[in-house]
Amino acid sequence: MTSRSFEDGQSIPARFTCDGPNVNPPLDIVGLPEGTVTLTIIMDDPDAPVGTWDHWVEYDIEAGSGEFTIPAAAGQIGIEGLNSWNLPGYGGPCPPEGEEHRYFFTVYALNDHLDLPPEIDSAGVRTVMEGKVIAEVVLMGRYAR
């Protein structure tokens, strides 16, 4: 998985954060394994003062075959789960002033649909994903204010 907007381990541009339009960065996923039916995205920040903070939870994204691109400012591409603000959809990096945090975009390739109700949190999604994950890939970006 790559992004046209930042390299793995590098800074996430402000336009994808609370200091900008707060839209998701584009993500390109290649080499989806055979048998992939859906994708799940969970973006989290393990450096948050209160513990891991979920910024984006989306599941039952129809995968197609081979490659998948999530465009910038994608909006709803699957079923939106709740982030740690208790809101559906993407909420970009927004660390406390003077701190740099790491943000992990993890995409899971699943062999089935999750068939969950909308607006479930990442813990619920992770529980139901057990036994359905074929592969996962991670892209990490950093952001400081």
Secondary structure as GFF3:
##gff-version 3
##sequence-region A 1 145
A	DSSP	three_ten_helix	14	16	.	.	.	ID=ss1
A	DSSP	beta_strand	27	30	.	.	.	ID=ss2
A	DSSP	beta_strand	38	45	.	.	.	ID=ss3
A	DSSP	beta_strand	53	62	.	.	.	ID=ss4
A	DSSP	beta_strand	67	70	.	.	.	ID=ss5
A	DSSP	beta_strand	79	80	.	.	.	ID=ss6
A	DSSP	beta_strand	100	110	.	.	.	ID=ss7
A	DSSP	alpha_helix	122	129	.	.	.	ID=ss8
A	DSSP	beta_strand	133	144	.	.	.	ID=ss9
###
